[in-house]
């Protein structure tokens, strides 16, 4: 019984870390997407977020 509870907790912890990792990587990718478009690395037509030209 105790082993089942420990296994369940371990599985939930691994799933939570995996989910957190996906969120973290996704946020990092979207954070750098604008700079990738400006550098010419990424095609602006495939950008997830709109890239606006800054008025100076």
Short mmCIF file of the C-alpha atoms (twelve columns), coordinates in Angstrom:
data_MODEL
# 
_entry.id   MODEL 
# 
loop_
_atom_site.group_PDB 
_atom_site.id 
_atom_site.type_symbol 
_atom_site.label_atom_id 
_atom_site.label_alt_id 
_atom_site.label_comp_id 
_atom_site.label_asym_id 
_atom_site.label_seq_id 
_atom_site.Cartn_x 
_atom_site.Cartn_y 
_atom_site.Cartn_z 
_atom_site.pdbx_PDB_model_num 
ATOM 1  C CA . UNK A 1  0.000  0.000  0.000   1 
ATOM 2  C CA . UNK A 2  2.716  2.444  0.989   1 
ATOM 3  C CA . UNK A 3  4.734  1.546  -2.099  1 
ATOM 4  C CA . UNK A 4  1.726  2.323  -4.299  1 
ATOM 5  C CA . UNK A 5  1.350  5.751  -2.702  1 
ATOM 6  C CA . UNK A 6  5.058  6.485  -3.161  1 
ATOM 7  C CA . UNK A 7  4.872  5.387  -6.804  1 
ATOM 8  C CA . UNK A 8  1.828  7.591  -7.391  1 
ATOM 9  C CA . UNK A 9  3.578  10.585 -5.855  1 
ATOM 10 C CA . UNK A 10 6.678  9.915  -7.966  1 
ATOM 11 C CA . UNK A 11 4.608  9.672  -11.150 1 
ATOM 12 C CA . UNK A 12 2.776  12.902 -10.368 1 
ATOM 13 C CA . UNK A 13 6.069  14.664 -9.621  1 
ATOM 14 C CA . UNK A 14 7.600  13.540 -12.916 1 
ATOM 15 C CA . UNK A 15 4.485  14.624 -14.828 1 
ATOM 16 C CA . UNK A 16 4.482  18.019 -13.100 1 
ATOM 17 C CA . UNK A 17 8.173  18.565 -13.906 1 
ATOM 18 C CA . UNK A 18 7.581  17.593 -17.525 1 
ATOM 19 C CA . UNK A 19 4.635  19.965 -17.822 1 
ATOM 20 C CA . UNK A 20 6.632  22.775 -16.182 1 
ATOM 21 C CA . UNK A 21 9.472  22.131 -18.610 1 
ATOM 22 C CA . UNK A 22 7.143  22.382 -21.602 1 
ATOM 23 C CA . UNK A 23 5.752  25.680 -20.351 1 
ATOM 24 C CA . UNK A 24 9.248  27.036 -19.672 1 
ATOM 25 C CA . UNK A 25 10.603 26.047 -23.100 1 
ATOM 26 C CA . UNK A 26 7.493  27.407 -24.857 1 
ATOM 27 C CA . UNK A 27 7.784  30.718 -23.063 1 
ATOM 28 C CA . UNK A 28 11.500 30.946 -23.916 1 
ATOM 29 C CA . UNK A 29 10.789 30.223 -27.582 1 
ATOM 30 C CA . UNK A 30 8.057  32.862 -27.810 1 
ATOM 31 C CA . UNK A 31 10.222 35.344 -25.934 1 
ATOM 32 C CA . UNK A 32 13.011 35.055 -28.537 1 
ATOM 33 C CA . UNK A 33 10.728 34.800 -31.561 1 
ATOM 34 C CA . UNK A 34 10.653 38.549 -32.239 1 
ATOM 35 C CA . UNK A 35 14.449 38.729 -32.268 1 
ATOM 36 C CA . UNK A 36 14.615 35.668 -34.550 1 
ATOM 37 C CA . UNK A 37 12.323 37.402 -37.059 1 
ATOM 38 C CA . UNK A 38 14.345 40.625 -36.892 1 
ATOM 39 C CA . UNK A 39 17.617 38.698 -37.408 1 
ATOM 40 C CA . UNK A 40 16.161 36.901 -40.431 1 
ATOM 41 C CA . UNK A 41 16.375 33.466 -38.822 1 
ATOM 42 C CA . UNK A 42 12.605 32.944 -38.770 1 
ATOM 43 C CA . UNK A 43 10.125 33.730 -41.521 1 
ATOM 44 C CA . UNK A 44 7.702  36.450 -40.295 1 
ATOM 45 C CA . UNK A 45 4.796  34.645 -41.981 1 
ATOM 46 C CA . UNK A 46 5.244  31.657 -39.665 1 
ATOM 47 C CA . UNK A 47 5.630  33.670 -36.454 1 
ATOM 48 C CA . UNK A 48 3.134  32.814 -33.731 1 
ATOM 49 C CA . UNK A 49 3.129  36.322 -32.277 1 
ATOM 50 C CA . UNK A 50 2.866  39.419 -34.470 1 
ATOM 51 C CA . UNK A 51 6.127  41.332 -34.858 1 
ATOM 52 C CA . UNK A 52 5.490  45.059 -34.971 1 
ATOM 53 C CA . UNK A 53 7.948  47.622 -36.272 1 
ATOM 54 C CA . UNK A 54 8.898  50.025 -33.515 1 
ATOM 55 C CA . UNK A 55 8.229  53.671 -34.292 1 
ATOM 56 C CA . UNK A 56 11.243 55.875 -33.582 1 
# 
